[in-house]
Amino acid sequence: MKSKMAIICALIFCSLMASTQMFAHHGNSAYDMSKSIPMKATVTKFEYSNPHTQVYFDVTDDKGDVEHWVAETTNPAMLNRVGWSKDTLKAGDQVTLFVNPNKVGAKITFLQKVVFSDGKELSTAKAF
């Protein structure tokens, strides 16, 4: 009887340990959600994958130097609902990204909206 109880307790403990990462998700806490800044960018890579879609892009600063940036947003399933697909962005696309900046100044942002060179816009806002 004691060994059966020990096995049950071990199973419960393991289940709880495996589920703790679910509660540890950071959300948007790394970003200043009160600010949205436009960035004229050249897309270098678009990863349409879970858990967060990532847009890698280059921005030319005031001195003419190229800076490498990343913008993250929600998962592909949610983006599909608002018109996105795995082919939405391609390397070389010239776009304006509206992003929430990182609170500590890192070159990692949270994507709010993309404006393409032809004026077409895609938002991430209603995906949440």
C-alpha contacts under 8 A as a table, 3 or more apart, distances in Angstrom:
res1	aa1	res2	aa2	distance
1	M	4	K	5.21
1	M	5	M	6.38
2	K	5	M	5.16
2	K	6	A	6.15
3	S	6	A	4.93
3	S	7	I	6.19
4	K	7	I	5.18
4	K	8	I	6.32
5	M	8	I	5.10
5	M	9	C	6.14
6	A	9	C	5.10
6	A	10	A	6.08
7	I	10	A	5.02
7	I	11	L	6.16
8	I	11	L	5.13
8	I	12	I	6.25
9	C	12	I	5.15
9	C	13	F	6.10
10	A	13	F	5.06
10	A	14	C	6.11
11	L	14	C	5.16
11	L	15	S	6.11
12	I	15	S	5.12
12	I	16	L	6.25
13	F	16	L	5.22
13	F	17	M	6.22
14	C	17	M	5.06
14	C	18	A	6.15
15	S	18	A	5.23
15	S	19	S	6.35
16	L	19	S	5.23
16	L	20	T	6.44
17	M	20	T	5.54
18	A	21	Q	6.97
19	S	22	M	5.58
19	S	23	F	7.42
20	T	23	F	5.46
20	T	24	A	6.59
21	Q	24	A	4.96
21	Q	25	H	6.92
22	M	25	H	6.27
26	H	29	S	6.07
26	H	30	A	7.76
27	G	30	A	7.93
28	N	31	Y	5.68
28	N	33	M	7.64
28	N	110	F	7.78
29	S	32	D	7.71
30	A	102	N	5.87
30	A	103	K	5.86
30	A	104	V	7.85
31	Y	100	N	5.97
31	Y	101	P	5.59
31	Y	102	N	4.41
31	Y	103	K	5.19
31	Y	109	T	6.84
31	Y	110	F	6.71
32	D	35	K	5.91
32	D	100	N	5.74
32	D	101	P	5.67
32	D	102	N	6.13
32	D	103	K	5.54
33	M	36	S	7.25
33	M	100	N	5.60
33	M	101	P	7.71
34	S	100	N	7.61
35	K	100	N	5.67
35	K	101	P	7.07
36	S	98	F	5.96
36	S	99	V	5.21
36	S	100	N	4.82
36	S	101	P	7.23
36	S	112	Q	7.71
37	I	97	L	7.99
37	I	98	F	5.33
37	I	99	V	5.38
37	I	100	N	6.42
37	I	101	P	7.30
38	P	96	T	6.24
38	P	97	L	5.53
38	P	98	F	4.36
38	P	99	V	6.44
39	M	59	V	7.23
39	M	96	T	5.38
39	M	97	L	5.13
39	M	98	F	6.31
39	M	99	V	7.56
40	K	59	V	6.45
40	K	94	Q	7.48
40	K	95	V	6.00
40	K	96	T	4.42
40	K	97	L	6.48
41	A	57	F	5.99
41	A	58	D	5.56
41	A	59	V	5.03
41	A	60	T	7.84
41	A	94	Q	5.88
41	A	95	V	5.41
41	A	96	T	5.82
41	A	97	L	6.91
42	T	57	F	5.39
42	T	58	D	5.23
42	T	59	V	6.71
42	T	91	A	7.51
42	T	92	G	5.72
42	T	93	D	5.62
42	T	94	Q	4.75
42	T	95	V	6.37
43	V	46	F	7.39
43	V	55	V	7.05
43	V	56	Y	6.03
43	V	57	F	4.30
43	V	58	D	6.52
43	V	89	L	7.32
43	V	90	K	6.58
43	V	91	A	4.95
43	V	92	G	5.33
43	V	93	D	5.31
43	V	94	Q	6.63
43	V	95	V	7.47
44	T	55	V	7.82
44	T	56	Y	5.45
44	T	57	F	4.99
44	T	58	D	6.85
44	T	90	K	7.46
44	T	91	A	4.46
44	T	92	G	6.12
45	K	55	V	6.08
45	K	56	Y	4.96
45	K	57	F	6.86
45	K	90	K	6.72
45	K	91	A	5.29
46	F	53	T	7.71
46	F	54	Q	6.01
46	F	55	V	4.77
46	F	56	Y	6.23
46	F	89	L	6.21
46	F	90	K	6.47
46	F	91	A	7.21
47	E	53	T	5.67
47	E	54	Q	5.11
47	E	55	V	6.44
47	E	86	K	7.87
48	Y	52	H	7.76
48	Y	53	T	4.83
48	Y	54	Q	6.69
48	Y	75	N	7.68
48	Y	76	P	6.01
48	Y	85	S	7.79
48	Y	86	K	5.51
49	S	52	H	6.29
49	S	53	T	5.33
49	S	54	Q	7.81
49	S	75	N	6.64
49	S	76	P	6.15
50	N	53	T	6.43
50	N	75	N	5.36
50	N	76	P	6.72
51	P	74	T	7.20
51	P	75	N	5.40
52	H	72	E	6.19
52	H	73	T	5.62
52	H	74	T	4.90
52	H	75	N	4.70
52	H	76	P	7.52
53	T	72	E	5.72
53	T	73	T	5.41
53	T	74	T	5.87
53	T	75	N	5.52
53	T	76	P	6.43
54	Q	70	V	6.74
54	Q	71	A	5.70
54	Q	72	E	4.51
54	Q	73	T	6.55
55	V	70	V	5.63
55	V	71	A	5.06
55	V	72	E	6.32
56	Y	68	H	7.46
56	Y	69	W	5.91
56	Y	70	V	4.52
56	Y	71	A	6.48
57	F	68	H	6.03
57	F	69	W	5.31
57	F	70	V	6.15
57	F	71	A	7.97
58	D	66	V	6.26
58	D	67	E	5.54
58	D	68	H	4.71
58	D	69	W	5.96
59	V	66	V	5.62
59	V	67	E	5.24
59	V	68	H	6.60
59	V	69	W	7.35
60	T	63	K	7.82
60	T	64	G	5.53
60	T	65	D	5.45
60	T	66	V	4.43
60	T	67	E	6.11
61	D	64	G	5.34
61	D	65	D	5.46
61	D	66	V	6.35
61	D	67	E	6.98
62	D	65	D	7.43
68	H	107	K	7.37
69	W	107	K	5.07
69	W	108	I	5.99
69	W	109	T	7.84
70	V	107	K	6.45
70	V	108	I	4.82
70	V	109	T	6.24
71	A	99	V	7.42
71	A	108	I	5.68
71	A	109	T	4.57
71	A	110	F	5.19
71	A	111	L	5.45
72	E	108	I	7.54
72	E	109	T	6.34
72	E	110	F	5.03
72	E	111	L	5.78
73	T	110	F	5.85
73	T	111	L	5.47
73	T	112	Q	7.70
73	T	124	T	7.42
74	T	78	M	6.72
74	T	79	L	6.90
74	T	124	T	7.81
74	T	127	A	7.61
74	T	128	F	7.60
75	N	78	M	5.69
75	N	79	L	6.45
76	P	79	L	4.96
76	P	80	N	5.98
76	P	84	W	7.84
76	P	85	S	7.49
76	P	86	K	8.00
77	A	80	N	5.22
77	A	81	R	6.88
78	M	81	R	5.44
78	M	82	V	7.33
78	M	127	A	5.11
78	M	128	F	6.95
79	L	82	V	5.43
79	L	83	G	6.63
79	L	84	W	5.28
79	L	85	S	7.39
79	L	124	T	6.67
79	L	127	A	5.54
80	N	83	G	5.30
80	N	84	W	4.82
80	N	85	S	5.91
81	R	84	W	7.32
81	R	127	A	6.50
82	V	122	L	7.90
82	V	123	S	7.48
82	V	124	T	7.20
82	V	126	K	6.78
82	V	127	A	5.99
83	G	122	L	7.33
84	W	87	D	7.95
84	W	88	T	5.90
84	W	122	L	7.49
85	S	88	T	5.26
86	K	89	L	7.47
87	D	90	K	6.75
89	L	93	D	6.73
90	K	93	D	5.74
94	Q	116	F	6.92
94	Q	117	S	6.30
95	V	114	V	6.68
95	V	115	V	5.72
95	V	116	F	4.77
95	V	117	S	5.83
96	T	114	V	5.86
96	T	115	V	5.10
96	T	116	F	6.56
96	T	117	S	7.87
97	L	111	L	7.01
97	L	112	Q	7.57
97	L	113	K	5.93
97	L	114	V	4.72
97	L	115	V	6.42
98	F	111	L	6.27
98	F	112	Q	5.51
98	F	113	K	5.08
98	F	114	V	6.32
99	V	109	T	5.98
99	V	110	F	5.32
99	V	111	L	4.55
99	V	112	Q	5.32
99	V	113	K	7.10
100	N	109	T	5.65
100	N	110	F	5.01
100	N	111	L	6.54
100	N	112	Q	7.15
101	P	105	G	7.27
101	P	108	I	7.33
101	P	109	T	5.00
101	P	110	F	6.74
102	N	105	G	5.29
102	N	106	A	5.73
102	N	107	K	7.11
102	N	108	I	6.08
102	N	109	T	5.44
102	N	110	F	7.69
103	K	106	A	7.64
106	A	109	T	7.90
111	L	114	V	7.90
111	L	124	T	7.20
112	Q	123	S	5.93
112	Q	124	T	5.32
112	Q	125	A	6.21
113	K	121	E	6.98
113	K	122	L	5.65
113	K	123	S	4.17
113	K	124	T	5.92
113	K	125	A	7.69
114	V	121	E	5.61
114	V	122	L	5.26
114	V	123	S	6.37
115	V	119	G	5.96
115	V	120	K	5.75
115	V	121	E	4.47
115	V	122	L	6.63
116	F	119	G	5.28
116	F	120	K	5.29
116	F	121	E	6.30
117	S	120	K	7.40
123	S	126	K	7.27
124	T	127	A	5.34
124	T	128	F	7.49
125	A	128	F	6.25
